[in-house]
Amino acid sequence: MSKFRIAMAVAVLASLSASPALARGLGLGGVIGGVRSVLAHVLPLGVHRGHHTARESHIQTEGHIQTAALEPQGTPDVALGPSARGQIVAAAALAGWHDGRASSGWWRHGDGSYGWVGPLFWPFAFDDIYDYAVFGDGAGFWGYGYRDIYAGIFAPYGQEDLASYRLDSSSGRRQRRNVSLQELCGEAVNEIAGRTMEQIQQAIQPNETQRAALGELANASSQAAYIIRASCPAQPALTAPDRLTAMQDRVEAMITATSLLRAPFANLYDLLDDEQKARLNARAASRKSSGAGCDAEASAGLQWPVSEIEARLHPDHAQRVALETVQNTSARAVDILNRACPAAEPPTPSARFSAANRRLIAMLQAVRQVKAVLEDCLATLSDGQKAQLEAIGPRRTS
């Protein structure tokens, strides 16, 4: 059993023992209270993540990170827009890289966010599942795809950049104050689930029977949040195969979390009357972003660096064949991901859960295939050639 699966099992047991109020859950105040805690230590940027009001964000200006205040947007559960959330993620993504100096960011998502924040892949995984499946905002979820696999192979972070994300100070020297892995992953996972339950409650105004179903969903949400939290890496991955393993663990956790959420949400949804469904769907419609969509096509910035590989590695014939196999498999990953794009916008939460699950399964398949051929390729390279291949990513950002 992998370390991630062991951690996931422990997390599920912990969530079950930590959430008796959720399992009982007829009094919704107790349900929400059972999944609420402060996220002040998740990101030291003066903000709450996900759906909370932004009070401060970091914005890229003239190649540097600067701090700018954002006006409060109303009640505490007002959602961050894709742009505001992208700025927050960008600040953490760039904090450990070249002292915050930004570049064009070839590994950047279309909404301005980053799939890789230092050593962490998909930082808002739980929020993005719910934002898309329940509330219809797919900008965060559908931004993930081939770009992130490519960044897993050619990561823009060097080893010194990643050192500041370590959980310990074993390097023996003082590190720049940066967002640690523990802070990035977050400890207060019940808050993540709780704020989503509050939004659903406000939208549907449940009756007694529906409150019990919402309690079951809250319990499942707490378990899902723990599972995703358990997929966070213990230390930064310093090689491409390790980064792809981290991606695989994260996506596997999201698939498990999505499976946990689908049935209790469908049960709640079936109990709603037409007016409640209309209110929930209206909220979803109001949150749709014109930037949402499914686009896994490789951009010009993600073209395979054939000339750089040739110049830096000087591969022999067998190594060149192995490298070409990785390139071709990466191209097939684009096709795998594109085939998992819905032909039309799914109209209901149930359909969106299904679409999200298909996309995650496709991403897992793509990552596994690329990882397998990459490991075979690296077995043919010398240590010096491996180091040169790893250096391509940071070199492209300088």
Buried (B, 14 or more C-beta within 10 A) or exposed (E): EEEBBEBBEEBBEBBBEBBEBBBBBEEBEBBBBBBBBEBEEBBBBBBBBBBBBBBBBBBBEEEEBEEEEBEEBEEEBBBBBBBBBBBBBBBBBBBBBBEBEBBEBBBBBBBBBBBBBBBBBBBBBBBBBBBBBBBBBBBBBBBBBBBBBBBBBBBBBBEEBBBBBBBEEEEEEEBEEBBBBBBBBBEBBBBBBBBBBBBBBEBBEBEEEBBBBBBBBBBBBBBBBBBBBBBBBEBBBBBBBBBBBBBBBBBBBBBBBBBBBBEBBBBBBEBBEEEBBEBBBEBBEEBBBEBBBBBBEBEEEBEBBEEBBEEBBEBEEEBBEBBBBBBEBBEEBBEBBBEBBBEEBBEBBBBBBBBBBBBBBBBBBBBBBBBBBBBEBBEBBEEEBBEBBBBBBBBBBE
